[in-house]
Amino acid sequence: MTTVITFGQQKGGAAKTTSAAVTAYLLSMDQKVLLVDFDPQGNATELITQMPTKEFEGKSVMEAIRKGEAADFVYNVMENFWLLPATDDLSEFASYIYDEAQIPKGKRAKVLQKTLASIMNRFDYIIIDTPPSLGELTVNALATSDYVVVMFEPSKFCYSAIERFLVDTLDIKERANSSLEVAGILPVLLDFRRGDIKDYLELIEEEYPGLMFDTKIKRKAATARLSISGFLNNPELTQAAEPYDLFVEELLERTKRGVGISG
């Protein structure tokens, strides 16, 4: 069985791309993993390959969607690790499903799922990186997923966005994907020299009891440098990924026992 996990949040700057990419990398140590870059910015594509997204023109997830089949567009990054890359033409996704393909209302949330259907059984895990909004791209990612990891970086705006994202996730669960569950809320980019960090974490635990991961991702220079050094031939890759080791263990445990979301 393939487990599909989306990393999401409606606010930018919440380390979605880094977290999704590092999680996919760590899972690929002993599992077959596909990372789907479902953000028109293509940051995950550039992060993983260290190539500009223009290198994947004509070979990206948007072409897979138009074809209705992803097999010809999956890029092998390293052993057990594949990428379905994105380019800026993914910004045409909404106009494609509404205007060009004229997909019926009840099927618009299932376009990505249909595109991935034939390759699902090739992977143990599919990780989806999403844009910082709840448009049709994120809706499709959530409608395809078994679990979502809700990102939190310590700011008032990101804290406020958690509730909106969870409400929207529940709506998608009710109307498009009854199997969707929240794996948890992942605090990232934490600098405990800041006096408000503890306050934010206490607020989240109080507001959403049991949903916050025990693992907290602290700021680390090597992790921040991944955007420059990438994953291939990076001598500090182990050090950069280290903050996520315990998170991945906890994520696997949570997805085995289930956490759930309710109104």
Secondary structure in CASP SS format (residue, H / E / C, confidence):
PFRMAT SS
TARGET T0000
AUTHOR 0000-0000-0000
METHOD secondary structure of the structure
MODEL  1
M C 1.00
T C 1.00
T E 1.00
V E 1.00
I E 1.00
T E 1.00
F E 1.00
G E 1.00
Q C 1.00
Q C 1.00
K C 1.00
G C 1.00
G C 1.00
A C 1.00
A C 1.00
K H 1.00
T H 1.00
T H 1.00
S H 1.00
A H 1.00
A H 1.00
V H 1.00
T H 1.00
A H 1.00
Y H 1.00
L H 1.00
L H 1.00
S C 1.00
M C 1.00
D C 1.00
Q C 1.00
K C 1.00
V E 1.00
L E 1.00
L E 1.00
V E 1.00
D E 1.00
F C 1.00
D C 1.00
P C 1.00
Q C 1.00
G C 1.00
N H 1.00
A H 1.00
T H 1.00
E H 1.00
L H 1.00
I H 1.00
T H 1.00
Q C 1.00
M C 1.00
P C 1.00
T H 1.00
K H 1.00
E H 1.00
F H 1.00
E C 1.00
G C 1.00
K C 1.00
S C 1.00
V H 1.00
M H 1.00
E H 1.00
A H 1.00
I H 1.00
R H 1.00
K H 1.00
G C 1.00
E C 1.00
A C 1.00
A H 1.00
D H 1.00
F H 1.00
V C 1.00
Y E 1.00
N E 1.00
V E 1.00
M E 1.00
E C 1.00
N C 1.00
F E 1.00
W E 1.00
L E 1.00
L E 1.00
P C 1.00
A C 1.00
T C 1.00
D H 1.00
D H 1.00
L H 1.00
S H 1.00
E H 1.00
F H 1.00
A H 1.00
S H 1.00
Y H 1.00
I H 1.00
Y H 1.00
D H 1.00
E H 1.00
A C 1.00
Q C 1.00
I C 1.00
P C 1.00
K H 1.00
G H 1.00
K H 1.00
R H 1.00
A H 1.00
K H 1.00
V H 1.00
L H 1.00
Q H 1.00
K H 1.00
T H 1.00
L H 1.00
A H 1.00
S H 1.00
I H 1.00
M H 1.00
N H 1.00
R H 1.00
F C 1.00
D C 1.00
Y E 1.00
I E 1.00
I E 1.00
I E 1.00
D E 1.00
T C 1.00
P C 1.00
P C 1.00
S C 1.00
L C 1.00
G C 1.00
E H 1.00
L H 1.00
T H 1.00
V H 1.00
N H 1.00
A H 1.00
L H 1.00
A H 1.00
T H 1.00
S C 1.00
D C 1.00
Y E 1.00
V E 1.00
V E 1.00
V E 1.00
M E 1.00
F E 1.00
E C 1.00
P C 1.00
S C 1.00
K H 1.00
F H 1.00
C H 1.00
Y H 1.00
S H 1.00
A H 1.00
I H 1.00
E H 1.00
R H 1.00
F H 1.00
L H 1.00
V H 1.00
D H 1.00
T H 1.00
L H 1.00
D H 1.00
I H 1.00
K H 1.00
E H 1.00
R H 1.00
A C 1.00
N C 1.00
S C 1.00
S C 1.00
L C 1.00
E E 1.00
V E 1.00
A E 1.00
G E 1.00
I E 1.00
L E 1.00
P E 1.00
V C 1.00
L C 1.00
L E 1.00
D C 1.00
F C 1.00
R C 1.00
R C 1.00
G C 1.00
D C 1.00
I H 1.00
K H 1.00
D H 1.00
Y H 1.00
L H 1.00
E H 1.00
L H 1.00
I H 1.00
E H 1.00
E H 1.00
E H 1.00
Y C 1.00
P C 1.00
G C 1.00
L C 1.00
M E 1.00
F C 1.00
D C 1.00
T C 1.00
K C 1.00
I C 1.00
K E 1.00
R C 1.00
K C 1.00
A H 1.00
A H 1.00
T H 1.00
A H 1.00
R C 1.00
L H 1.00
S H 1.00
I H 1.00
S H 1.00
G C 1.00
F C 1.00
L C 1.00
N C 1.00
N C 1.00
P C 1.00
E C 1.00
L H 1.00
T H 1.00
Q H 1.00
A H 1.00
A H 1.00
E H 1.00
P H 1.00
Y H 1.00
D H 1.00
L H 1.00
F H 1.00
V H 1.00
E H 1.00
E H 1.00
L H 1.00
L H 1.00
E H 1.00
R H 1.00
T H 1.00
K H 1.00
R H 1.00
G C 1.00
V C 1.00
G C 1.00
I C 1.00
S C 1.00
G C 1.00
END
